[in-house]
Amino acid sequence: MSTDSPIEPCTCVALRRATRALTASYDAALRPAGLRVTQFSILRRLERLGPTPLTRLAVEAVLERTTMARNLDPLERRGLVKIESGQDARERVVSLTDIGRKAVAAAMPYWQGAQARINAQVDPKAVAAMADALIAAS
């Protein structure tokens, strides 16, 4: 099958490739702190929110509850978070430990360096505008 018109690039594929590259960049920057960007993000969110039900933490992070639970397992094993029963025995509440707070503080300079490098290449306002437009369209 031959066509004279060029193949239109797939926006979804382009954005997925960009996201993978971005994640790899942050992960590499955070490696000396022993965290991945997803873990760092969860710890920072807990630092901001305080003790939080697992379901709410998943919503805040835009993750499925089961995905959040899987992401919390290694953090709990390392003593960075504590997971306890809430008021309802079925509810699980996640808290940042003192070790977790220290891990966030130790990782922050690495994250800031990655953030500065990315922001020097891509205008943060353009990224925010694109994200807002895509969210509004969904």
Solvent accessible surface area in square Angstrom, and as a share of the most:
residue,aa,sasa,rsa
1,M,241,1.07
2,S,109,0.70
3,T,88,0.51
4,D,152,0.79
5,S,71,0.46
6,P,123,0.77
7,I,160,0.81
8,E,149,0.67
9,P,108,0.68
10,C,70,0.42
11,T,91,0.53
12,C,78,0.47
13,V,81,0.46
14,A,54,0.42
15,L,55,0.27
16,R,143,0.52
17,R,162,0.59
18,A,56,0.43
19,T,79,0.46
20,R,136,0.50
21,A,67,0.52
22,L,77,0.38
23,T,47,0.28
24,A,61,0.47
25,S,37,0.24
26,Y,22,0.08
27,D,14,0.07
28,A,48,0.37
29,A,15,0.12
30,L,0,0.00
31,R,165,0.60
32,P,92,0.58
33,A,24,0.19
34,G,41,0.39
35,L,5,0.02
36,R,140,0.51
37,V,29,0.17
38,T,67,0.39
39,Q,23,0.10
40,F,2,0.01
41,S,44,0.29
42,I,3,0.02
43,L,0,0.00
44,R,85,0.31
45,R,53,0.19
46,L,1,0.01
47,E,85,0.38
48,R,154,0.56
49,L,40,0.20
50,G,24,0.23
51,P,99,0.62
52,T,0,0.00
53,P,44,0.27
54,L,1,0.00
55,T,73,0.42
56,R,116,0.42
57,L,0,0.00
58,A,2,0.02
59,V,109,0.62
60,E,59,0.26
61,A,21,0.16
62,V,134,0.77
63,L,64,0.32
64,E,128,0.57
65,R,96,0.35
66,T,88,0.51
67,T,37,0.22
68,M,0,0.00
69,A,21,0.17
70,R,152,0.56
71,N,38,0.20
72,L,0,0.00
73,D,60,0.31
74,P,37,0.23
75,L,0,0.00
76,E,69,0.31
77,R,184,0.67
78,R,109,0.40
79,G,24,0.23
80,L,5,0.02
81,V,4,0.02
82,K,96,0.41
83,I,25,0.13
84,E,91,0.41
85,S,79,0.51
86,G,22,0.21
87,Q,192,0.85
88,D,58,0.30
89,A,88,0.68
90,R,199,0.72
91,E,61,0.27
92,R,84,0.31
93,V,31,0.18
94,V,0,0.00
95,S,17,0.11
96,L,12,0.06
97,T,30,0.18
98,D,100,0.52
99,I,102,0.52
100,G,0,0.00
101,R,117,0.43
102,K,146,0.62
103,A,16,0.12
104,V,3,0.02
105,A,70,0.54
106,A,61,0.47
107,A,0,0.00
108,M,43,0.19
109,P,82,0.51
110,Y,89,0.34
111,W,51,0.18
112,Q,97,0.43
113,G,25,0.24
114,A,0,0.00
115,Q,57,0.25
116,A,62,0.48
117,R,130,0.48
118,I,28,0.14
119,N,57,0.29
120,A,91,0.71
121,Q,145,0.64
122,V,71,0.41
123,D,78,0.41
124,P,65,0.41
125,K,163,0.69
126,A,57,0.44
127,V,68,0.39
128,A,52,0.40
129,A,61,0.47
130,M,90,0.40
131,A,41,0.32
132,D,95,0.49
133,A,62,0.48
134,L,90,0.45
135,I,125,0.63
136,A,88,0.68
137,A,88,0.68
138,S,125,0.81
